[in-house]
Amino acid sequence: MFLHQPTVLRRRAATLGLAALLTAAPAALTTPAPASALASTPTHPRYAAGTRLSDVRVLARFDRAAGQAAESIALEPGGGAVIGMIPGRQVVRVARDGAVQVLVTMPLPPGGGGTTPVIGDPVVTGVARSDSGAVYFLYSSGQGGLTGIWQVRHSGAPQLVVPLPADTMPNALVIDGERDRFLVTDSTGGRIWQAPLRGGEATVWSADPVLAPGAFFGANGMKIHDGAVWASNSDHGTIVRIPVTKGGGSGRAEVRATGLQGIDDFDFTGRGTEILAAINQSSKLVRVAADGTHETLLDAQDGMQGTTAVAVRGHRAYVTNGANLVGNDSNLLLAKLQRR
């Protein structure tokens, strides 16, 4: 998640009203969203060799007025996805046909919130899905006993799996299946935490200076790839690579791309270390080449509004627009990858 300034989310929450976020009509949140064409091909003619997008369309639209600002993506078998929502404090499931189902809505903390680091209001951020099908998500409230990694249960009542310190701002959630652990970026603390997949105590995996924030958010999106943990830094506009040591620890970090101010989440295209990155602040989806150079594939002219996350599977890319800076069209896009 990336917001250009802390007051943005507070202003939106005040406008919407926290009561409206908690009491929105279920039908409005679960009505299937019609799929519609967004763009058949990228609109920008200036391209070097690299992955392109085609058949870009809206798979699902969300209820932005009820706080459903799409933030994060965890893909499911069969073409569906789980999406984290800010500031609605929700996790939703999007079926292959675009139908939207609310899985959980997190309660407000005692006192109504206002204590989440930097942004104030409590938020659901990263989501992840294990190989066994368990769905996990991050909740940040600025209060102990609520901030941490939660699991969505079939009973509908979420369960806290890994508590995190109240002064953290957990943002991206990744499951490191090889080492049976969670990894979590801490955007305000400039750290990456680790915790056992079975649950328990979290410890700092890396606090390398390249993860530190400037005035707002540091470490944000995160992926495991090519024997390393990769993370974006929103304030500094960078993507960094941190090698994983033989024992599972963190090696020396290196900056692999710059000039990406406002970067949020990202994913690899399947072509080596080529990346698709969501630039939240300027509403763009960009391709980052292996040498760190980058070009815009989609922007506001193509319907991007506060672009937050990217997830790639095979020849398909899923992209969320949170509409948290401009517009009100919070949605999940689906596109085909063309590798050339």
Secondary structure, 3 states (H helix, E strand, C coil): CCCCCCHHHHHHHHHHCHHHHHHCCHHHHHCCCCCEEEECCCCCCCCCCCCEEEEEEEEEECCHHHCEEEEEEEECHHHCEEEEEEECCEEEEECCCCCEEEEEECCCCHHHCCCECCCECCEEEEEEECCCCCEEEEEECCCCCCCEEEEECCCCCCEEEEECCCCCCEEEEEEEHHHCEEEEEECCCCEEEEEECCCCCCEEEECCHHHCCCCCCCEEEEEEECCEEEEEECCCCEEEEEEECCCCCECCCEEEECCCCCEEEEEECCCCCCEEEEECCCCEEEEECCCCCEEEEECHHHCCCCEEEEEEECCEEEEEECCCCCCCCCEEEEEEEECC
